[in-house]
Amino acid sequence: MKILYVILILFFSFNNFIGNAQTSDLWDGTSDTTWYNSTDTVFQLTTAKQLAGLAVMVNNGNTFQGKTIELMNNIDLGGALDTPLYWMPIGYNYANNCCFSGFFDGNSFTVENLHLQDLVGDTLNVGLFGCSNRAVISNIIINNAFFSLNQDSKYIPSRGILVGNCSYSQIVNCHIKAIMNCYDCAGIAGQISYSSISYCSFNGKIEGDGNGIAGIAGTVRNSIVNNCMSHAIIKGNKFVGGIAAISSYSNIFNNVVMGACEVSYTYSGGIIGCSYYDTIENNFAITSQIGYGVSEIELLSIGGLFGDISNSNINNCYIIGGVIKYPSYTGGIAGFGQTIKMENSYAATYINEEGELRGSIAGLLDGSTIQNVFMDNNIGAFDGVGNNYMGNGQVADLFTDEMTTGNSFGLQDSVGFYPTQWVYEEGLYPQLDVFVNHPDTVFRHASLLSVIPVFLGDQTANQVTSDFKVSRLHGVSWSSSAEDIIRIEGENAIVTPINQDTMVVLTVTLKDLQKEFYFKVLKGSSIKEVNPQHISIYPNPANTILYIDNGDIAMQELLLYDVSGRLLKRVSVHVNTTSLDVSDLQNGIYLIKITTRDAAFVRKIQVVR
């Protein structure tokens, strides 16, 4: 992969990014090119007219190759005026050699009220920068962008708020905030090839009728997208993704998505809508995927992370919370996967009952390999894969208690292209150390929020009938969409009897970030004590014999696991009290799973001699 690499010294803070506070210079619609001369290599721009002058010169063939542009002031481009001003992109056509090819450093200044429109003729790319080729664009904030676009245009431009079409370029530490309606567009770049987008963020909402809408990049080819965050609601017809709408032959790693994606036809994913031949590592999502099928011909394929994915490798990816509903192929991680390899990943997200093929991990897999992939039985409720055709491996189904013990249950640390380690804390799902130790606080908070669980006991999220527990670790707070049905009191979620099945959403909040859990409370639900089972396990630590007393409820089976999730013992029992020989075990921590007719519980034990 040929990509221009440049070492940049950066300060970044994503959604909490604070630009320079000085007053913006308001554009009057004219341009100033008098600041340029052919001998200097560094130019500092302080006015909107000078920035417009840069666009004029690039569009007339001056690529600024080898030259540096530094923004030295906040700029208001007048797109919010009563009579809005429309911006002519800096560079507009790759084929005509009218692309920016220099270095642009925004110096953490803000460009606001950017109003873009489709233009006639050979203007194929729309953005603050229409076209970049072998350029570096860094350290700029864009606040408030508008699109006035023509979906019936003869040409379908590459549309992005920052860059329309990006080739052999780098976009670094750029942050966009916008709420807009557009057609085939993305928060950062419309299309990138042989390029990279790093440490960038989009915050807001993108909605349109197009077939390629994404938080970071619309189309990604032979490129890298890493350490980016999309915190947005994204809606489109098809090919919708939190990071990319369509990606191929690219590396997508260390990214976070929060929010929701909605699609009318097909191919929507929290990370990528449609992926081909990608390497995808170390990504997580706190998001919902919703599809509204309106065509009898096209099948909806929607996944918590990937809608449709073929010939790609997925490693160290997870999703917790949210809901996935209405499509034909529904999966917690992927809607449809063909010839993929998925490993060291897990999902704990609500899968709607509607749809043709549903799986807590994938709706349909064809000729694919699964290794060390886990689902939360309490949250996912369905089988791991709706239909696993000619595949290798299977999904391991665990309960929330088993996945939050603070010990490994089978996930493996990565030694791939982008190494990382799983971090375990008792009472939380596993996190990835690239996020736990991320230099940006928003990444760290998002990672911590993502792994906050609920404990349903012997229930599943689509069949809630009694009280359960919520986590209060790290000072999170909870709220309910229907307090008359589920109300939060401390760590307890109290369920009130109802006369019809009802969907209730619990929202957990940490540092202004939010995650949702969805529950279907069934008709006739009644209040019971939280965790009614009072299991006594002793002595703990044990030496040779472990005793288990389950009060007046008979046990059915005991399963003993090591901390990697490997099953060591399976014992059938039909009594209230029993014992287990542990004399053959080495010193260490183990997990014992106790099942009854109506419930399953996991407890941690220790063997010490």
Secondary structure, DSSP 8 states (H G I E B T S, - for coil): -------------GGG-----S--EE--S----TT--SS-SEEEE-SHHHHHHHHHHHHTT---TT-EEEE-S-EE--TTSSS------S--BTTTTB-B-SEEEEEEEEEEEEEEE--STT--EESSEEEEES-EEEEEEEEEEEEE--TT-SS--EEESSEEEEES-EEES-EEEEEEE-SSEESSEEEEES-EEES-EEEEEEE-S-S-EESSEEEEES-EEES-EEEEEEEEEEEEESSEEEEES-EEEEEEEEEEEEEEEEEEESSEEEEES-EEEEEEEEEEEEE----SSS--EEESSEEEEES-EEEEEEEEEEEEES-SEEESSEEEEES-EEEEEEEEEEE-S-SSEEESSEEEEES-EEEEEEEEHHHH-S-SEEEEET-B---EEE-HHHHTSSS-SS---B-SSS-B-EE--TTS--EEHHHHT-SSHHHHHHHHHHT--EE-TT--TTSB-S-EEE--GGG-EEEES-TTTEEEETTEEEE---SS-EEEEEEEEETTEEEEEEEEE-TT-----SS----EEESSSBSSEEEEE-TTS-EEEEEEEETT--EEEEEE--SSEEEEE-TTS-SEEEEEEEEESS-EEEEEEEE--
